[in-house]
């Protein structure tokens, strides 16, 4: 058996050690409709000006401002309306002096016109020949009520930089500028094993001494939320040779490997011995945090092996703190860490904190303030509180508890923005 020397490492230092092995994955071209949530591997530039022509923001009449210089309530002017132009259409010919075009919102301004008079300030009638005549009683300025070509963006402007996550707004831009395909970073591939003879699969009936395997499905959902492609590799029994063979064979197939359970110091906790036989470098095997202090990370051939706790809440916390940022960096995200904010603690938390504690919590916004509440029982083996967790409440080590109204730090798990530093 491997001799375990466990010195608690501060959380920030543990994250730093993991991130020394960060790398960026390859790139792939995907269809626009498949690009949501992926990370851009190219700058998105405007392929044309927006708008691509001078256009009208209103329904009205396009005309030449020069024809209105002398107009007033006492000196109205009349214009012959030569045609109607709707959005997506163009005038059939340039305007001449004394003419106007009835124009709809979004339509291109005809050549010869340099302003738009809104319908509300115009009156229309037909002359004896049945032609439409528009009457205007005020002066118009050049450029009035016209959206100028390129006023939103010029051709060649970089609109979304490489490394940004593709959200619905970015997809709208991609469509606007004709990106039917886009270059994105590959999703990292992650293999997940669950260890423990006590584990049952979801569809198996409960029997004395056994529990259903919740960690594998929880981790899979966490990894997919982080953008990874996850494969559940099944359950490992408490047998060293079969465990070692399964882990060794999986290493070459994935960008990183996760096991849940088996990292403590009991007779059936086999992962430390597996790391030793692999001759993997153990980056750390104890972290000064609750829950998840036995979280272990090792490196083998440039790949990371995560030994996460078998306790659901401890496993959950370890994944978000140590796996999420490495996945984000792999995908080219320049803000790989979860967003942290200052928040008000919504209720007392009197438990002493020898180590930094990451309390599973829920966030609320009350009277302009961010308020966080514990999501339920704060035990590492508890699973029910995780269903309501969207934030970690960070309580510093060496404290005797916190009171309602205290300011705390909160790690936002659902936030998409991220930040550049832990």
N, C-alpha and C positions, 0 to 999 in steps of 0.2 A: 504493500500500500504506500502511496505517496505521502511523504511527511509534509504536512501543511503548516507553513508559517504565515499567519494571517495578521497583517498590520493594517488597521483601518486607514484608507486613503480618503482625503477630502473629495467631495463630489466633483468639484471643479477640476481637480488634478486628474481624477479618473477619466472625466470627459476629455481632457487634454491628451491623455495617453492614447485613448481610442482614436482621436482625430489626427494623431500623427500618422495613422494608416489610411487617411482619407485619400480617395482618388476619384477621378471623374470617368464615368463609363463612356462607351462609344455612342454614336449618334445613328439615328434612323429617320427615314422619311415616312411620314404617316399622312393619311387622308385628313382633310380638315375636320370632318365629322367625328374622327377618332382621336382628335388632339386634345380634348378637354382634360385639364388637370396635369398635362405633361409639361415639361420644362423646355423652353425654347433653346435650341442649339444654334440659332442664327438671329441676327438683328432683323426686326421687321421694319422695313422702310416703305414709305409711300411710293407706289409705282406710278402715281399721277397726282396732280394737285386735287385738293378737296376744298370747295367744289371744283369740278373740272371745267366749269364755265361760270360766267356771271349768271345768277339766278334770282328769281323773285321769292321773297319770304311771305308774300301775301297774294291773295286774289286781287286783281286790279287792272290797271291799264298801263302798258309800257309806252313811253313817249320820249321825245327829246326835251330836256330841260330848257334848252334855248328857246323853244316855242312858247314857254310859259313866263318869260321875263316880265311882261307887262300885265299879267293877269291879276285880278283882284275880285272882291265881291261885286264891285261896281263895274268891273271890266272883264266879264267872263270870256273864255275862249272856247271854240268848238273844234273838235278833231274827228276826222273820218276814221271809223274803226274798220280796218281792212281785213282782219281775221281774228280767230280765237286760237290760242296756243295752250294746250294742256301739258302737264308734266310728262316728260318723255318724248315730246315733239318739239320741232323747231319752226320758226316763222318761215314762210315760203320765199320771202325776199326782204331786203333791207327797207327800213322805214324812210319815208320822205317827209319833208316839212309839212306839218298840218295833219299828220296821220298818227294813229295809235293802234296798238294791238291789245286786245283783251287777253290777259295772261293769268294763268292759274299758279297757285303755290308750287314752287319747285321747278317751274319751267324756265328754260333758257331765255335770257334777255335778247331780243332781236337786235341785229346790227342796226345802228342808227338811233337806238334808244339808250338813254343813260339814267333813267329814273322810272319809278313806278308810283302811280297815284292809286291809292287804295279805293276799292269800290265805294266805301262810305262817303267819300268826298266828291264823287262824280255823279252826274245824272246822264241818262241815255234816252234817246228817242230815235225814231226813224224819220228820214227826210222824205220828200215827195217821191223820190225814186226808190224808196224802200231800203236805203242804205242806213246803217246804224251810225248815229252821231253821238259823240260823248262831249259833255260840257264840263269845264273845270273852272273854278273861281279863285284859284290861288297859284302863286308862284311855286315851282318845284326846283330843288337844287340838284346839281349833277351828283350822281351816286346815291340819291335819296331812295330808301327802301330797296336797295340792291345788295345781295350777298356777293362779294367780289370773289372771282376765281382765285383759289389758293389761299383764301382768308382763314381757313381752318388748318390746312397744312400744305406745304409746297412739295412738289415731286422730289424724292430723294431724302426727305426728312426721316430720321430714325424715330419711330413711334413707340416701339417696345424693344428694349435691349435684350440681347442674349442672356439667358439665366433667369428670365421671368417665367412665372407659372401662367399657363394658358387658362384664363377664366372666360366666362361668357362674353365679356367686353372685348377681350383680345381676339376671341373667335369672330366677333363682329368685324373687327379691323381686318383680320385675315381675309374674310369674305369680301369686304369692301375693296381690297386691293388685289384681288384675284389670286390669292394663295390657295389653290385647290389642294396642295400638299404643303407640308411644312417640316423642317428639320427639327427633331427633338432628341433629347438625350434618352438613351435606353433606360428602361426600368431595371433596377438591380434585381437579380434573382436570389431568393432566400429560401433555404431548406429549413424545415422545423421538425424536430423530434420532441416527443414527450417521453419522459422516463418515469418508471415506477410500476411495479407489479400491482400496486393497489388501484391502478387506473382502469376504468371501464370506458368503452366507447359510448357515444350518445344514445344509441339505440338499444343498449344492453340494460336489462333490469338490474336495479340495485340489489346487492347481496351484502351480508354482514362483512365489515372490514374494507369495503371497496367504495370508491367515489368515481363519479363520471369525469372524464377528461375535459375540463372547460378551458384549460390554458391554451391548447392548440388552436381552438376556434377564436379565442380572444386575441391571441397573438396574430393570427392570420388577418383578422379585421384591422388590427392596429397597423400591420405592415402595409395592407392595401390602402388604408387611410394615408399612410406616409408615401404612397406611390410605388411600392415595390410589387414585384410578381412573386407570390408566395406559393410554395408547395409543401403540403403537410406530408411528411415522410412516414408517419405512423408512430407507434408506441414502442419504446425500447424496454425490455424486461431487465430486471436487476441481475444480469449476467455479463461479466466483464468482456469475455471474448466476442460474444455476439454484438454487444454495444460498440466495442472498438472497431470491429469490421464494418458495421453500418456507418459509423461516423467517418471512418477513413475513406470508404467508397463514395460517400456523399460529397466529400470536400472538393473533388475535382469538377463537380457538376453545378456548383452554385457560387455566386459572388460572396456570400457569407452564410454561415450556418448557425442555427440557434437550437439549443437544447433547453428544455424547462425541467427543473428538478435535478437531483443528483449532484448538487455542488456543495452540500454541507459537509459535515465531518462524521456522518454515521457510517455503519458498516456497509450499507447499500448505496452510498453516494460515490458513484464510480467515475464521474467526470474528471476529478483531479488526476486519477490514475491514467485515464485515457490521454489527457494532455501530456502527462509525463512520458508515456510510451511513444506518443507522436513526436516527442522532443519539441513540442510547441513552446513558445515563449509566453508565460503567463504575465499579462500586463498588470493585473491586480486580481486579488481573490477576496478582498473585503473592502467595503466602502463605508465611510462614516455617515450612514444615512439610515433612516427607518421609513418604510419597510425596505427590504432588499439588500441588507448589509452583506449577504454572502454572494452577491452578484459577482461573477467571474468573467473575465475576457482574456482570451489567449490569441496569439498570432501564429499562423503556420503557413509558410510559403507566401507571405504577403496577404493572406486572407484572415479574416477575424472569425473566431469561434466564440459565441456568446453562451455562457452558462448562466441562465436566469433561474431565479428561485422557483421552486415548485408551488409556493404559495401564490394564489391568484393576484392579490393586490401587489405583492412584492415583484412578481413577474411583470405586471402591467407597468409599474413605475420604472423598473429597469429598462424595459423596451423603449419607453418614451425618452428617457434621459440619455441612453447610450447607443441605441440603435437608430432612432429617428434622425439625428443629425448626420450620421455617416451615410444613410440612404439619401438624404436630401443633397448632400455634396456630390454623391455619385451621379445624381441626375442633373448636376450643373446649377443647382439652386445657390445663389450667392448669399442667401439669408437662411442658413440651414437649421438654426436653433429655434425652438418654440419661443413665441413672444412672451415677455415677462412684463408685468405691470404692477403698480402699487394699488392695493385694494384695502377696503375696510373689512375686518373680520365681523361676520354677522351674528356670531354667538360665541359664548365662552368655549375655550379649549384648554382645560386645566391639566392635561397630561404633561408631565415633565419631559424635556427633550434633551437627553444626553448627546444625541447626534441630530443633525439636521433632519427634520421630519417633513415628508411630502404627503400631506393629508389630501386624500381624494375629496374633491369638493365640487360644488356647483356655483356658477357665477350668476349674479343678478345685477341689474342697473336700477338704482333707487335714488331719485332726486339728483340725478346728474353724477352720482358716485358709483364706482364699481364695488359691489359688496359680494363677499364670498362666504359660503357656508359649508361645513363638512357634509359630505353626501350620505353619511351613515356611520356604522360601526368602523372604528379605526383599528382594525387588526389585520395583520399581513395575510391571514388565511381567509379573510372575508371576501366574498364575491358579490354579494347583493348591492353594496354601495357603488360598485363600478358601473352599474347600469345608469346611474345618475351623474356620473363624473364627466365634467368638461373642463376641469381646471385642477391643478395641484396648488394647494395652499402651502407655501414654504415657511416653516417655522424653524428659526435658527437653533442650532445645538447649544446646550448650556443654559437653557431657559427653564423656568418652572411652570410654564403654561402661559396662555394668553387669555385676554378678556375681550368681550364684545366691544367693538369700537376701536380696537388696536389696529394700527396700520401694519399690513403684512405684504409680502411679495406673492404674486400669483402667476403661475405658468399656464398660459391659455393653450389648451390642447386642440381646439377646433379652429383656431385662428389660422388664416392662410398666409399672413404677411411674413411672419418669421422675423428673425433678427440676425445680425452678423456675428455677435459674440454670445457666449453662454451666460 
